[in-house]
Amino acid sequence: MSDAYLALETGDVVEARARSPGAAQGELVFTTAYTGYEESLTDPSYEAQVLTFAYPLIGNYGVREERFESDRVHPSAVVARELTDDVAEWLESEGVPAVDHLDTRDLVLDIREGGAMKVGISAGPDASPEEAKEQLDGCPHMSDITDIGAQVSVDEPEFHPGTGQATEATIALVDCGAKGSIVDSLTARGADVHVLPHDATAEDVDAVSPDLLFVSNGPGDPENFEATQALVEYYAGDLPIAGICLGQQVVANALGGSTEKMEFGHRGVNQPVRDLRTDRVVMTTQNHGYTVAEPGDLEVTQINVNDDTPEGLDSAELDIITRQYHPEAHPGPHDSLDFFDDVLGLCDPDQEVALAD
């Protein structure tokens, strides 16, 4: 007898096994990654989403805190073909509902054919299809969660000193849901990083006298990050700017571009990206449901090989470099780690950085 139920926006109700009890709702998405489940589950970009793993077995190398990208699990619930006891117990300790023993192949096909959809979940001894449907009925669309930045951002500024070879670089990183590895990638190269809340003001930025403004990844609709967009508008042309994932989308919106929701997004560690200047293709880690539709004042320098969506936006005139994928590579291939060298190159006028004209 099943003790977990998923109510889908299609009207279907899927039976499953409860591994961590509770009720949840969110946008149902999938990742194709078969490693890096600890990093994915602690990635703030999965806030308010129900994460489905396409790979059938999740947890086959345990749970290690040093791999975490933040201090908590962010998906509102977790779905897998089979979860190991280690992962199930971790999710239960975090209070995150989790289910398995269902055909995730069908679920992934539903998402691919119908797009990311809302889902309600009921799991545990008292679970019922009715409770799952109630969760579904109360689930908001991602674009309607206007306060999502506050759910994942630091409340107060934090300082992370450079740990690598000393540089003169000071970074103001606007935390829209930043992964810890992004901060680590900068400090490991000697940069001092001031992590600021998502609603930081120009006065907050000026207080740390940065050499560069960095807009992080994060969850939800980039149009809801109005304060961060205002910062980009204010500093563009006066201060070098970099961004990753949501950061690329916010920067584009601030500079005359536009963004749009994708059908089911890019989530996994096997997304091919082609550099339009060198024709070199690299494999990348990605996690996003929105993309840049129009680049505005920026030039598209990299595209996704599968669907031609923008993966890199640059401007030599404005000293801006952004990437849609996650070059910090936690998890994922290390093909694009040199992005952080290029970012720090913007802080040093004597160092050449390959930007678009």
C-alpha positions, 0 to 999 in steps of 0.5 A, a space after each residue: 500500500 502506498 504511503 505517498 502521493 504526487 498530484 500533478 498539474 496534468 491532473 494525474 496522481 502518482 503513488 510512491 513510497 515515503 522516505 521522509 514524511 510531510 506535505 509540500 508543494 512547488 514547481 516540479 523540475 528534473 536534473 540529469 546529473 547522476 553525481 553531485 546530489 549533495 551539491 544540488 540539494 543544497 543549491 539555493 537555486 532550487 528554492 520552492 521547487 520539487 527536485 526529481 532526479 532522472 538518475 535512478 539511484 541517489 545516495 550511493 556515496 553517502 552524505 558529506 557536509 563538506 560538499 554542501 553549497 549552503 547551510 540547508 536543503 533548498 528544494 521543498 521536496 525530493 523525488 527519486 526512483 530510489 533513495 539510499 537510507 543515508 540521503 533519506 535520513 538526511 532529508 528527514 532531519 532537514 524536514 524535507 519530504 522525500 519519496 521514491 519507488 515510482 517511475 521517474 522516467 515517466 515523470 521526466 517525460 511528463 516534464 519534457 513534454 508539458 514543461 515544468 509544472 506545479 505539484 503537490 506532495 503528501 508523504 507519510 503514515 497519514 498521506 492521502 491523494 486529497 492532501 496532495 491535491 490541496 497542496 497542488 491547489 495552493 501552489 504559486 507559480 514561480 513568477 508570483 513568489 516575489 520575495 524569493 530573494 529574501 528566502 535565500 539571501 544573507 540578512 547582513 553583509 558577510 566578509 570572506 578574505 582571500 585565501 590564495 595568492 594575494 591580489 588587490 581585488 575586492 568583490 561586492 557579491 550580491 547574494 541572490 542565492 549564491 552557492 558557496 563554491 562561487 565565493 570559494 572560487 573567488 577567495 581561492 584566487 586571492 580576492 576579498 569578497 563582501 557578500 551583500 544581501 539581495 536588496 543591497 543599495 548603492 550605499 552598501 556597495 560603496 561602503 566596501 569600495 569594490 573593484 567589481 560588482 558580482 551578481 550571483 545565481 539564485 532561484 525564481 524569476 529574475 524580474 523579481 530582483 528589482 533592487 539588484 537590477 537597479 544596482 547594475 543599472 547604477 554601476 554599469 560603465 563605472 564599475 566592472 560587473 560579472 554574473 552567474 546564472 540568475 546574475 546573467 539574467 538580471 544584468 541583461 534586464 538592467 541593460 535593455 535586454 529581456 528574459 523569459 521562462 523556459 519550457 523545462 530549463 537546463 539542469 544537469 552537468 552535461 550541457 554543451 556550450 559553444 564559444 562563438 569566438 573560438 568555436 570551442 565547445 565545453 561541458 557545463 553544469 547548469 540549473 536554471 528555468 529562465 533564460 535571456 531572450 534579448 541581450 540588450 547592450 551586451 553581446 552574446 558570446 556563447 550559446 547552448 549547443 542544444 537550443 542556441 540559448 545565450 550562455 555568455 554575455 560580454 561587453 568590453 566597453 562596459 567591462 561586463 562578463 556573465 555566464 548562464 552556466 555554473 563555472 565553479 563546477 560543484 558539481 560538474 566538469 571543470 572545463 570553464 573554471 577560467 571564468 573566474 580568472 577572467 573576472 579578476 582580470 576585469 579588476 586589473 587593467 594590466 591583465 588582458 581578458 578576452 571580451 567582446 568588442 
